[in-house]
């Protein structure tokens, strides 16, 4: 069994592997493996997956690529190694922007089935490869690598577009709900709409909005309390009940942790301040509620966005 990669860059290696021997490659760069005959398996962590003739296997070699034959018949495959930094002069500006996502995606072995057009194209290019280690040999391997990487760039671009659309759609849906609540029924409906579980929906909220579903609901309840407490005659207990807090102590603690002031003092402070023209300068630009267009801020005062008069700093934790 030949188990040593030639020293020259972009050089094809032919390996014949008999069971129970294993073939391991751990070097810098991307490894491209092309099974020609026999059946084998490759490993993703402790999990073994089937590798058949005509397949294509690509992986970041520094993470370790391990193959073995699956039966008495030998596994015959070709492979070569390429360092991604050697390809930098060939990448366009758009491809460079997706390069990190592509390399991360190939951090674990990725197989392309023999039935796919990409695997067929790669094996066809290798079938006419010159056995001499010359410019033609290296350029043909470069063509093979470019076919695979072009497909990965396309996938990365589609994932980014899908991610942006998901974020825009989430913000649009949230903008259409009532601005003082986020009912559990809506959370269930959102999970169904995005085709995921509520747990995965929570991860989507974190990924695209930077906040969990429960934290967003809490912010909305507290923002509703801010609006209600602008009434100087409002009772704190009544406001707590209207904002779905069943314990006055919990409401006071959450309100004070969010705005650094008790509900009663907020009500008294706001009632003493004369309202002026709307001012957007005091509203935190990074506020998640503003981004989602869920902020219950009234047109005549920025007070309901969490800016207590001379009491709460402009940068409020949790905004």
N, C-alpha and C positions, 0 to 999 in steps of 0.2 A: 504494500500500500504506500503510495506516494503521499506524503503528508507535509510537504514543505512548499510554501508559496515562493515562486521565483523572485529574485531580488529586483528585477526590472519592473517599472510601473506599467500597468495595463498589460500584464502577461497572463495568458490563459493556462490554467493548470488542469490536468486530467487526473482524476482520483478514482481508484477502484477499491471499494470498501467491502470487506467480508464480515459477516456476523461471527462473533459478537463484538468485533472491534468498533471503536468510535472514532470519528474524525472531528477535531476541535480546532477552530480558528479564533484567535484573540489578538487582533492587531488594530492599528489605527486605520479608519476608513470604512467604506461601505463594501460589504461582501455580496457578490452576485453568484448564485449557485444554479446550475442547469442540469438536472437529472437526465441521463441519456438511456439508461437501461437498469432493470431490476427495480425493486421496491425498497423504500427506506422510510425513515422517519426523522423529523427534526424536533428539537425541544424548545418549548417556550416555558422557561422556568422548569418545574417538575413535570409538566404536561407534554406528552409526546404526540405529535401529529403526523399524519401520513404524507409522504412525499413520493410522487409517481413520475415516471418518465414524461417529459414534455412540460412539467411544471417549472416555475421560476421562483426562486427564493431569494429575498433581499433582506439584509439586516445590517445594523451598525456593528461592525466586527469587534469593536472594543468591548462590547457587552458580552462577547463570546457566542460563537455559532457552533452548535454541536449536532452532528448527524450520525446515524447508524443504519446498517442494513436490517431489514425487518424479518428476513428468513434466510434460508440456506443460499439463495441466489445472491450474487454480489451486487452492490449498488454502484453504478458507474455514473459519474457526474463530472461536469466541467465547472470551473469557478475562476473568478478573478477578483481583484481588490482594487479599489480606487479611492483616493483621498479627496474629500469634497472640496477642500481648499484649492486643490489643483484645477478645479473647474470654475473658480471665481471669475476669471476673465471671460468666460463664455456666457455668464448669466446676465440677463437684462435687469433693469431697475425693478420691474414688477416681480421677476423671479426671485431676486434677492430679498424682497419683502416677505416672500412666502418660505424662504429657505429654512428658517428656524422650525416652522411647523412641519416641513417635510422631513427634516432630520429627526425631529422628535417622533414623528409617526413611524419612522423606520428604526426606532430605538429597540423594538422587539421584532423578531423575525416575521416577515410578511410574505405570504405565498400567493402567487398568481397561478390559477389552475390551467392545465394544459388545454382545456376547451376554450379558453379565452383568446381573443385576437392578439393581445399583447404578448402572451407566452409564445404563440405561434410565430409571430414576427421575430421575436428574439432568437428562437431556435433556428429559424430560417437564416438569419444573419450569421449565426455561428457555424452553420453547416458548410458555408463556403469560405471559412476563415483560413487564411494562409498559416501554415505551420511554422514559417520563419518569423522570428521575432524582429519585425521591421516596422516601418511607418505604416504600412497598409494594415498589418496585424493590430497595431495599437489604435489606429483610427476606426477600425471596424468594431473593436470593443467599446470605443467611445460612443459609437452610434447605438450600440446595444444599451449602454448605460443611459444615454440621452432619451431613448424611447421610454424607458421605465421612469426616469425622473420627470419627464414631461407629463406622464400620467399622474404622478404624485403631485406635481404643481397644480394640475387641473383639479384634482381632488381637494387640495388645500384651499384653492380659490373658491370652490363651491361651498366648502365648510364655512369659510369666512362670510360669504354672502348669506348663507342660511342662518348664521349666528346673528348677523346684523338685522335680518328680517325678523328673527325671533324676538330680538330686543325691541325693535320698533313696534311689532305687533303686541307685545306685552304692555308697552307704554300706552299704546292706543286703546287697548282693552281697559286698562286701569283708569285711563282718563275719562271713560264713559260711565264708570260706576259712581255711586253716590260718594261725595267727597268727605263724608264724615264716618264712613264705615267700610269694612271689607268682610262681608259675611262669609261664614264657612261654606255656604252653598255656592258662592262664587268661586272659592278655592277649588272645590270639586269640579265645577264647570270648566275652570281654566285647565285643570289637569286633563280632563277629557278632550278639551280643544287642542291642547298641545300633544296629545297622545302619550301621556306619561303618568306615573304615579304621583301622589302628592309629595312623597319624599323627593322624587326627582324634580318636581316643580319647585320645591324649596331650593334645590341646588341651582336651578335656572335663575331664580330670583337673585341668589348670591352672585352668580356669574355675570348676569346682565345688568342688574340694578344695584348690586353691592349691599344688599340687605335681605334678611330672611322674611318669609311671609309673616311670621309671628311678630317680628320687630316692626314691620310696616303697619300691621294692624294696630299695634300699641301706639305708634306715632300718630296714626289717624285718630285714635280715641283721645289722645292727649291734645291734638290740635283742635278737635271738636270742643274739648273742655276749655281751651283758651278762648274760643269764640263765645261760649256760653258765659264765661266768667267776666266778660266785658260789661255784662249787666250788673250794675252796682248793687242791685237787690237780689241777685242770685245767691241761693244757699249752696254751700260747698257740697253738702250731702246730696242734695237734689241733682247737682251737676254730675257727681260721681255715679249716681244711679242712671242718669241719662246717657252716660258714656260707657255703660255696661261694667262698671266696677261695683262689685257686691260687698266690698269692705272699704270703709272710709280710710282706714290706715294704709291699705295697699294703694289707693288712689293718691293719697298725699305723698307717700314714699316715691311712687313712680313719677309723679309730677315734679317733685323737688329734685329727683335725680336727673330728669330730663332738662329742666329749666333753671335749676339752682334757686328756686324760690317756692314757697308754699302756695297752694291755691288761693288761700285767703289774702295773703299779702299781694299776690298778683292782681286780684280783683280790686283791692284798695288802691294799688299803684295806678292801674289803668284808669280807674274812675277819676283820679286826680289830674290826669294829663289831658290837655286840650287836643283834640284831634285836628290834624292839619292835612295838607294835600298829600296824596300817596307818594311814598318814597321807596324806590326800589334799591337804593344804595345800601340800606341796612339789612336787606334780605340775603342770607348766605347763598352764594351762587352754587355751592355744592349740595344744597338741600335736596334730598332724594324725592321729597314730596313735590317740589317745584319741577324737577326733571320729569316726573310722572304726571304733572298737571293735576295733582291731587290736593294741593295746598288749599285750605279753606280761607285764605287771606281775603279780606273784604277790600273793596275798591277804595275805601276812604281811610284806611289805616293799615300800616304794616305791623301793628301790635300783635295781631293774631298769628303771625309767622314766628313767634317765639322771641321777639325783641322786647323784653320788658323795659320800661323806662328807667334808666340809670341803675338797673338792678341786675340784669342778665347780660353778660358779655356778648359781643357780636358773634364770636365763635363758640357755638353751643355744642357740647358733645352729643353725638347721635344725629346731628343734622346731615 
